[in-house]
Amino acid sequence: MNHNQFIYQPDKKARLADFDPNFTADSGNEQKARARLEKDSLEIAKYQDILMAHETNGLLIIFQAMDGAGKDATIKNVMSALDPQGCEMKMFKAPSEKELKHDYLWRAACSVPARGQIGIFNRSYYEHVIVERIHPKKLEQYNLPESATKKDIWKKRFWHINNFEEYLFDNGIHTLKFFLHLSKEEQRKKLLERIKRPEKKWKFSMDDIEDREHWDEYVKVYEAAFNHTSTELAPWYIIPDNHRWFARATIASIILAKLKSLHSKYPAIDKKQKKEMAKAQAALNKESATNGK
């Protein structure tokens, strides 16, 4: 699969309308996609172990989407085989009183994965250049100085974010960013499911319905964010999401390719380690021989 076809290319002045949420490529076979997802999930776990062994690079995976796009279930399905010791998920819900007193990147910086680890952000610091543009009252909660709330605030924040992601990259933390691209009609169906199905009702919120009224505004602010922050170091992947089986298989394939590019093999053993291992092996064999007498 050509992963580049899903990258948002800002130099071409792309729009979300350029990406079809119904797209399933030439692999529009659900059964095959599910089988590929299962296989790739196991491979992701294998290369996570190699990542942990090296402790040289880390991987931050960001999921953004409109409400109803299934971020939770996607993360669960794609990352199900991961070793809990080597990963951590952060959900970016409404900021706490403590978080409101810090800069907007603070809680993200506190949750960045260590080298050798995978970090998963369910929503992220991108909320501060998307949701807060639609709902200015959320921005007012931070009690920012007047100099930080001028008309160029969003351009400055895009610059902050690009520098933050470059800083992470320079320190061995790579960033994968996924936008689950759901159509407005498909969102309507998913929100109705939350109302009708018992196992989904707990997820229902009137906020989701009210936000739906801002659909066109959200599209514009997402496009602005993508155009300013889809970079060579940390591109945005626009994942067609009307068919969840395709979205999950595609995301797993991209994550697996990224992990392979970081480390393809376990770290080599140097001469000192070889000597230590030989010495340990000899001692253990001697102990076994002594116990056997």
C-alpha positions in Angstrom: 0.0 0.0 0.0 1.3 3.5 -0.9 1.1 5.4 2.4 2.1 8.7 0.7 -1.4 8.9 -0.8 -2.8 9.7 2.6 -0.4 12.5 3.5 -1.7 16.0 3.6 0.6 18.0 1.3 0.4 21.7 2.4 2.6 22.9 -0.4 -0.2 21.8 -2.8 -2.8 23.8 -0.8 -4.8 20.7 -0.1 -8.3 20.5 1.3 -10.1 17.8 3.2 -12.5 17.6 0.2 -9.5 16.2 -1.7 -9.7 13.0 0.5 -12.6 10.7 0.0 -13.8 9.3 3.4 -15.3 6.3 1.5 -12.0 5.4 -0.1 -10.8 1.7 0.3 -8.1 1.6 -2.5 -7.9 -1.5 -4.5 -8.0 -3.5 -1.3 -11.7 -3.1 -0.7 -12.1 -6.6 0.7 -13.1 -6.4 4.3 -12.1 -10.0 5.2 -8.6 -9.5 3.7 -8.2 -6.1 5.5 -9.1 -7.6 8.9 -6.6 -10.5 8.3 -3.9 -7.9 7.4 -4.8 -5.9 10.5 -4.4 -9.0 12.8 -1.1 -9.8 11.2 0.3 -6.3 11.3 -0.8 -5.9 14.9 1.4 -8.8 15.9 4.2 -7.4 13.9 3.8 -4.0 15.6 4.2 -5.8 18.9 7.4 -7.5 17.6 9.0 -4.2 16.5 7.8 -2.5 19.7 10.0 -5.0 21.5 12.9 -4.1 19.3 12.3 -0.4 20.0 12.4 -1.1 23.7 15.6 -3.0 23.4 17.4 -0.1 21.6 16.1 2.7 23.8 17.3 5.2 21.2 14.1 6.3 19.6 10.5 6.8 20.8 7.3 7.0 18.9 4.4 9.4 19.6 1.1 8.5 17.8 -1.6 11.2 17.7 -5.2 10.6 16.8 -7.5 13.5 15.9 -11.0 13.3 14.5 -14.5 14.7 14.5 -16.8 13.2 17.1 -18.1 9.7 16.3 -15.0 8.8 14.2 -14.2 5.9 16.6 -10.8 6.9 17.9 -11.1 4.7 21.0 -12.0 1.6 19.1 -9.4 2.2 16.5 -6.6 2.5 19.1 -7.9 -0.6 20.8 -8.0 -2.7 17.6 -4.7 -1.5 16.1 -2.6 -1.5 19.3 -4.2 -4.5 21.1 -1.0 -6.6 21.0 1.3 -4.0 22.5 3.3 -4.7 25.6 1.9 -2.4 28.3 5.4 -2.0 29.8 6.4 -0.2 26.6 3.4 2.1 25.9 1.1 4.6 27.5 -2.0 6.3 26.3 -3.1 9.9 27.2 -6.6 11.1 26.7 -6.9 14.9 26.3 -10.1 15.7 28.0 -11.0 19.1 29.5 -7.9 20.6 31.2 -7.7 20.4 35.0 -7.3 23.5 37.2 -3.6 22.8 37.4 -3.2 22.4 33.7 -5.0 25.7 33.0 -2.3 27.5 34.9 0.4 26.1 32.6 1.2 26.8 28.9 -1.0 24.9 26.5 1.8 22.4 25.5 2.7 21.6 29.2 0.4 18.6 29.7 1.5 17.2 26.3 5.2 17.6 27.2 4.6 15.8 30.5 3.2 12.8 28.5 5.7 12.5 25.7 7.0 8.9 25.5 10.6 8.1 26.6 13.1 6.7 24.1 12.2 3.0 23.7 8.5 3.7 24.3 5.3 4.3 22.3 3.0 7.1 23.4 -0.6 7.3 22.2 -2.5 10.6 22.3 -6.3 10.3 22.0 -6.8 13.9 20.9 -3.8 16.1 21.7 -2.3 19.6 21.8 -4.0 20.2 18.5 -7.2 20.8 20.4 -5.7 24.2 21.2 -5.6 25.2 17.6 -8.9 23.6 16.6 -11.5 23.5 19.4 -10.4 26.8 21.0 -10.9 28.5 17.6 -14.4 27.3 17.4 -15.2 27.9 21.1 -13.2 31.1 22.2 -14.6 30.7 25.8 -12.3 27.7 26.2 -9.4 29.9 25.5 -10.5 32.4 28.1 -10.1 29.8 30.8 -6.3 30.1 30.6 -6.3 33.7 31.7 -3.5 34.5 29.2 -1.8 37.9 29.0 -3.2 40.2 26.4 0.0 39.8 24.3 -0.7 36.1 23.9 -4.2 36.5 22.5 -3.7 38.8 19.6 -4.9 38.1 16.0 -1.8 36.2 15.2 -2.3 33.7 18.0 -3.1 30.7 15.7 -0.1 31.3 13.4 2.1 31.6 16.5 0.7 28.3 17.9 1.3 26.5 14.6 4.9 27.8 14.8 5.1 26.6 18.4 3.8 23.1 17.5 6.1 22.7 14.6 9.1 23.6 16.7 7.9 21.3 19.5 7.7 18.4 17.1 11.1 19.2 15.6 12.5 19.4 19.1 11.1 15.9 19.8 12.5 14.6 16.6 15.9 16.0 17.4 15.8 14.1 20.7 14.8 10.8 19.1 11.0 11.0 19.5 9.2 10.6 16.2 5.6 11.7 15.6 2.9 10.0 13.6 -0.3 12.1 13.2 -3.6 10.5 12.1 -6.9 12.3 11.3 -9.8 9.9 11.0 -11.7 11.4 8.1 -15.4 10.7 8.6 -18.2 12.1 6.4 -21.0 14.2 7.9 -23.6 11.6 7.0 -21.5 8.8 8.5 -21.1 10.9 11.7 -24.9 11.2 11.8 -25.3 7.4 11.7 -22.6 6.9 14.4 -24.2 9.5 16.8 -27.6 7.8 16.3 -25.9 4.5 17.3 -24.8 6.1 20.6 -28.5 6.9 21.3 -29.9 3.5 20.2 -27.4 0.9 21.3 -27.1 0.1 25.1 -23.3 -0.4 25.0 -22.9 2.9 23.3 -25.3 5.1 25.3 -22.7 6.0 27.9 -20.7 7.8 25.2 -23.5 10.1 24.3 -23.1 13.9 24.9 -25.2 16.8 23.8 -21.9 18.6 23.2 -21.4 16.3 20.2 -24.8 17.3 18.7 -24.1 21.0 19.3 -20.6 20.7 17.8 -22.1 19.1 14.7 -23.7 22.5 13.9 -20.2 23.8 13.5 -19.1 21.1 11.0 -18.1 23.5 8.2 -16.1 25.6 10.7 -14.3 22.6 12.0 -13.4 21.6 8.5 -11.8 25.0 7.9 -9.8 25.1 11.2 -8.6 21.5 10.6 -7.5 22.5 7.1 -5.7 25.5 8.5 -3.9 23.2 11.1 -3.0 20.7 8.5 -1.7 23.3 6.1 0.6 24.8 8.7 1.7 21.6 10.6 1.9 18.8 8.1 5.7 18.8 7.8 8.3 16.4 6.4 9.3 15.4 10.0 5.7 15.0 11.2 3.2 14.8 8.3 -0.6 14.4 8.8 -2.1 11.2 7.5 -5.8 11.7 6.4 -7.3 8.3 6.9 -10.6 7.5 5.2 -12.9 6.4 8.0 -16.3 5.6 6.7 -15.2 2.0 6.5 -13.6 1.3 9.9 -12.0 -2.0 8.8 -10.1 -0.1 6.1 -9.1 2.8 8.4 -7.7 0.4 11.0 -5.8 -1.8 8.6 -4.3 1.3 7.0 -3.2 2.9 10.3 -1.6 -0.4 11.4 0.3 -0.6 8.1 1.7 2.9 8.6 2.7 2.4 12.2 4.4 -0.9 11.3 6.4 0.7 8.5 7.4 3.5 10.8 8.6 1.1 13.6 10.6 -0.9 11.0 12.3 2.3 9.8 13.5 3.1 13.3 15.0 -0.3 14.1 14.8 -3.4 12.0 16.8 -5.7 14.3 17.6 -6.1 17.9 20.8 -4.2 19.0 24.1 -6.0 18.3 26.2 -7.3 21.3 29.6 -5.6 21.7 32.8 -7.4 22.7 32.5 -6.5 26.3 29.0 -7.8 26.5 30.0 -11.0 24.7 32.8 -11.6 27.3 30.4 -11.0 30.2 27.8 -13.3 28.7 30.5 -16.0 28.2 31.6 -15.6 31.8 28.1 -15.8 33.0 27.3 -18.9 30.9 30.4 -20.6 32.2 29.4 -19.9 35.8 25.9 -21.1 35.3 27.1 -24.3 33.6 29.6 -24.9 36.5 26.7 -24.4 39.0 24.6 -26.9 37.1 27.4 -29.5 37.0 28.1 -29.0 40.8 24.4 -29.4 41.6 24.3 -32.6 39.6 26.8 -34.4 41.7 
